[in-house]
């Protein structure tokens, strides 16, 4: 029971100290910012590579779509517009 009380008091004191603006600023300046800068420096080339590959994929899909549209003959193609433009026989 005594050990739990000591740990709880220690955690509570740490929480109070971490809530102070000066301590928050120091932690952000000396701990969080350097870690984030290091991670971003290491990950940035992969982000650029991913964007380039995604752009290439979009371009290839668009080119494939255009090629398919140009190769399909229109004389036997039934489209939704041609079906909807015909009158519906009643009776």
Residue pairs with C-beta under 8 A, 6 or more apart in sequence:
17 23
18 24
18 27
